[in-house]
Amino acid sequence: VSLEMLRYLPKDAWGKTQLDAVVRRQTPLAWPDEQVEDVLHRMSESSLSVMPVVERDSEKFLGAVTSNDIIQLMTMETMGESRSPRRPVETSTRS
């Protein structure tokens, strides 16, 4: 769901509208080996602030990247700060 989609939904309908009515069906995906700049550009074109990151072959969900994450990374790199690598998302199959 994007904020853009919600703009077309009258505020008085928010309490009566199920998420299924406004969910984006064809969400652009990002892959772990993509360039950050390419992902940010695609997010901007699609009016997304969050993009799912998936494996290329299986489309297994690995996590999500936000425009805020990317802007923060770019700011740190511009200022010459190093960043510590993030740990991969852990998945659990516990019942």
N, C-alpha and C positions, 0 to 999 in steps of 0.2 A: 504494500500500500504506500503510495506516495502522497505527500502533502498536496501536490498538484491535483490528484484524483479527488481528494477530500474537499477541495475548493468548490467543486461542482455539486457537492452534496449539501443541501440546506442544513444549517445548524440544528433546526428543530427536528430533523430526521435522524440525527446521530444516535439517539437513544433507541430508535426503532429499526435501524439498519444493521443487518448482520455483515460481518467482515467479508463473507463470500461475495457480497454484492460490489465491493470496491477493491478486492484483491487483484493485483497485477498478475496476469496469467503467463506472460512471456517475460520473465525477469532476466535481464542481462546477467551473465555470470563472469567471474574473474577466476584466473588460474594462478597457482602459486609462482609460476615462472614468468609471469607477465611483468612488464615495466610499470612502475607506479604511475608514471605520467599518462600512460595509455588507459589505465583503469580510471584515473581521475577524469580524463576527457570523456570516456564512455559514461561515467556517472553523471557528469554535467549534461551531456546530450540526452540522457534518459530521465533527467530530473530526480535522480536518486541520491540519497545521502548515505545509504548503506547498500553494499553489494555482497552477495554470497560468494565465498571462495570455495571452489570445488576441484577435485582431481579431474584432469582432462579426460581420461579414459572412462572412468566409472561414474563421474559426476557426484562422487561421494562428498558430502558437505564437510568442509574442513574448518570453517569459521566464517567470519564476516569482516569486511573492512569498511570503515566509515570515512567520509570526506574529511572529517575532523582528524582522524588518524593520519591521513595522507598529508594534510596541511601541517600538522604538528611535525611530522617527519621532515618535510621540505624545509620548514622553518629551522629545525635543529641542524640540518645539513648546511643551510645557508649561513648559520651562525657558527659553523665549524664544530658543533658538538657531536660527539659520537653517541651512538645509541646502542643499548644492549639488545640483543636479539630476543624476540618473544618466543616463548615455548609454544610448540604446536598444540592445537586444541586436542584435549583428551576426550575420547568417547568411551562410554560405558555400555555394556550389554547386560548389566545386572537386572534381575527381575524383581 
